[in-house]
């Protein structure tokens, strides 16, 4: 029988890095949506779509 593997310890930086990046992307997207039209609309759509797409990807991948 194999001994149980201990889970690897993660630092706070490793735990909160991706959520922090997604938060910054969301803030950039929301601010760019308020700033103006044209290119700013594209920036807001792209930056706000990334967290949604990642959530959908990992939701479908979990099975």
Residue, then its C-alpha position, 0 to 999 in steps of 0.5 A: x500500500x502506498x502512503x498518502x500523498x500530502x497536499x503541496x503547501x501554497x503561499x498566499x501569493x500563489x493562492x490569490x494571484x489569479x483572482x487578483x489578475x481577474x479582479x484587475x481585468x474586471x476593473x479595467x473593463x468597467x472603467x474602460x466602458x465608462x471612459x468612452x466609445x470606439x476602441x474603449x468599447x472593444x477593450x471593455x468587452x475583451x477584458x470583461x469576457x476573459x473572466x466569464x470565459x475562464x469560469x465557463x472553461x473550468x466549469x466544463x473541465x471539472x468533469 
